[in-house]
Amino acid sequence: MESNNSPNSETRSPLETDSQPRPVSYVALGPFTRDYQIGARGELFFEVGGPGVLGGGAAWAMASMRIWARRVGVVSRISPTYPSSWIHRIESAGIDTRGLRMMNDVPAELVFGRYFENGNREAYNPLTVFPVMSLPVSEEARHWGALDLASQVEVIRQLSPTVKDIPEDYFRARAFHIAPMPWPLQIPFVQRLREHSILITLDPGPHYIKSVSTDELAGLLANVDVFMPSEGEVYSHFGTGANLEDCARQLAHLGPPVVVIKRGTQGSIVYERETERVYRIPIYPARTTDATGAGDAYCGGFLVGLIETDDLLAAARYGTVSASFAVESLGALQLLDIERSTAQERLNWFEKQMS
């Protein structure tokens, strides 16, 4: 893992400011990506010839937090090719970007995903798919498509933040969400944040949890407050067809007092270890455009809701409403246009339906 003083991967803030930093209450931590998603009917969720759309677990969680709160920070790494207009848009929304570091000589992490009629999404190679769809293949897409899996993983590792990327005053925040990244990289964050008694929510990511043993998972979860895997991630660890409530109980006994299993169109399951209560939360009836990022947005909303209300059911409603805006959006930046008053209207409607 490179240090912040590496001569080949110098890091710096993408935007400099002399203003006094505001205190941060909520922080999203993890990779940023540039996404090129294709719908089940061949519709493009990005502008042809453009830089894709802002994606990545930290980006979606950050934007979701911003719906409900104003003192939001982010910790991530980006390549020099990231559009400066995206960074300016994030800052203009009031998000603190001092934890956003630019890495020289590291290519952008590009995500190419294609949806199918059953809702599943699979990765595709732009070198084979774009020509068939008469789409231009940019130099970046050509470079990424030519990388083997090991090389792509190395880029992801380099663009995953480290503890050194966290501004010192962020350790006074109330809560952090740790987005999906290679699980060994999540452990130092959990350990450091626990030293400061910060509430921690964590999403493992689909590519990592299936390779983790129960003992290794216990080491990661020992100091996590809320563990937030998806249904697919749970199945990848316990086996297809496993009982989700039983899985939630087993995961909670590894450390986290609360386990949330995100189930896409089936809503979510929230399990509280102390009371052994299980909540099943339906989705908000939004019109889906692109489901990318919905789970990450749920996590961001849940975190703010939990801090604001100290109530798991209310937190799940915050997360569900956040996810409803995500599925209506193309890229995380569009969530920055959502005002809390608009979100509150959905929250009020949702609470009435569940009462």
C-alpha positions, 0 to 999 in steps of 0.5 A: 500500500502506498504512503501519502509521500510516495513519489509515484502517487503523490496525493493532494486535495483536488481543490484548495481553500483558505476558509476555516473548515466546518465541523463534520458530523457524518463521513462517507469513506470508500472508493469513487468510480466512474460508471457506464451502466446499460439497461436491460433494453440497451438504454444507456445510463451515461452520455455517449462519449462522456466521462460516465457518471459519478459512482462508487459506494462512498459517492452514493452514501455521501450524496444520500447523507447530504439529503438529510444533513448538511455537515457531511464529509467524504474520504476517497481517492480519485485519478487526475482525469476526474472531471473538475466540474464533479468536484465543484458540484460536490463542494457547492452542495456543502460537502467537505472534500478535504478527505478527497485526495487526487492520486497522480499516475493512477488511472480512474476506476471505471465500472461497466455493468449491464442489467438484465430483465430479471434485475441482475447486473453483470460486468461487461468489457467495453472493448467488445460491447461498445463497438456492437452498440456503435459507441465510441471507445475512449482511450480510458475505456480501452485501457481499462478493458485491456487490463486483466483482473489482477491489474484492475484489482491493483487500481482499486487498491491504489484508489481505496483510501487509507487511514492517513487520508482522514483529516484529523478533525474528522475524528470528531465526527459522530458517525462514519460509513465504510463503503465496499472496498477490499476487506483487509483495507477496511480493518484499519479504519474500524480499529482507528475509528473505534479509538474515537468512539465513533459510530461505524456502519460498514458495507462489505461489498460483493467481491470480498465477503465471499472470500472471507472466512467466519474468523476473518469476518469476526475480526472485521466486525468486532468493532462495527456498530451496524453491518449492512450487507446485501442479500446477495452478499449474505448468500455468497458467504452462507450459501444460496437459500440460507435463511436470512434472519438466521444469517443476520443472527449469526452475523450479529453474534460476530460483533455488530449489535445491528445487522441490516440486510438490503434486499433490493426490490424486496426491501430490507431486514433489520436485526437488533441483537439485544432485543432479538427483534427483526424488522422487515421494511418494504421499499418506497414505490419509486419509478426505477430508472437505474438501480445502481447505488441504491444500496449505498444510498440506503446506507447513508440515509440509515446512518443519519437517521440512526443518529438523528432518531436513535431508532432502528425502524426510523433509520431504516425508513430514512435509508429506504427513502434515500434508496428511492431517490437513488433508483430515480437518478443517473449517477450520485450527483443527481442526489445532491439536488434533493432537498430535505423537505422533499425527502421528508414528504416521502418519509411522512408518506412512508411512515403512514403506510407502515403505521 
